[in-house]
Amino acid sequence: MPYCPECGGEMQYMSATKRYVCKSCGLSVTRQELMELRQKLRPSFESGDDERKKRRKEYLKWWLGKKK
């Protein structure tokens, strides 16, 4: 059973309207909207190594760039 992206409550599928409705807060969304909300609210899982590599690359680009 899916959970509400707003409050964490249980979502119930209503076949008559083809929408998911939260039992706690009443949020009503389509399947597509539910997936989009989850993707939007999902935290980025960039590891520390990835972040360091990204910073090094940016620094190197700056260092090798034009200097006045």
C-alpha positions as CSV (number, residue, x, y, z in Angstrom):
1,M,0.0,0.0,0.0
2,P,1.5,3.4,-0.9
3,Y,2.1,6.1,1.6
4,C,1.2,9.8,1.4
5,P,4.1,12.0,0.4
6,E,2.6,14.8,2.5
7,C,1.9,13.2,5.9
8,G,3.0,9.6,5.6
9,G,-0.5,8.2,6.0
10,E,-1.9,5.3,4.0
11,M,-3.2,6.0,0.5
12,Q,-6.3,4.2,-0.7
13,Y,-7.0,3.7,-4.4
14,M,-10.5,4.8,-5.4
15,S,-11.4,2.9,-8.6
16,A,-14.4,5.2,-9.3
17,T,-12.2,8.3,-9.7
18,K,-8.9,6.5,-10.5
19,R,-7.1,8.5,-7.8
20,Y,-5.3,7.7,-4.6
21,V,-6.7,9.4,-1.5
22,C,-4.9,9.7,1.8
23,K,-6.8,8.3,4.8
24,S,-5.2,10.8,7.1
25,C,-5.0,14.2,5.4
26,G,-7.3,13.7,2.4
27,L,-4.7,14.4,-0.3
28,S,-6.1,13.1,-3.7
29,V,-3.7,12.4,-6.6
30,T,-3.4,10.4,-9.7
31,R,-0.8,7.6,-10.0
32,Q,1.4,9.9,-12.1
33,E,1.1,12.8,-9.7
34,L,2.0,10.4,-6.8
35,M,5.1,9.3,-8.5
36,E,6.1,12.9,-9.4
37,L,5.6,14.0,-5.8
38,R,7.7,11.1,-4.5
39,Q,10.5,11.9,-7.0
40,K,10.5,15.6,-6.1
41,L,10.6,14.9,-2.3
42,R,13.2,12.1,-2.5
43,P,16.5,13.3,-1.1
44,S,19.6,13.3,-3.3
45,F,21.8,10.3,-2.5
46,E,25.1,11.7,-3.7
47,S,27.9,10.1,-1.7
48,G,30.7,12.0,-0.1
49,D,33.2,10.7,-2.7
50,D,31.0,11.9,-5.5
51,E,30.7,15.4,-3.9
52,R,34.5,15.6,-3.4
53,K,35.2,14.6,-7.1
54,K,32.7,17.2,-8.2
55,R,34.5,19.9,-6.2
56,R,37.9,18.9,-7.4
57,K,36.7,19.0,-11.0
58,E,35.3,22.5,-10.5
59,Y,38.5,23.7,-8.8
60,L,40.7,22.3,-11.5
61,K,38.5,24.0,-14.2
62,W,38.8,27.3,-12.3
63,W,42.6,26.8,-11.8
64,L,43.2,26.1,-15.5
65,G,40.9,28.9,-16.6
66,K,41.9,32.4,-17.6
67,K,43.6,34.4,-14.9
68,K,44.0,38.1,-14.9
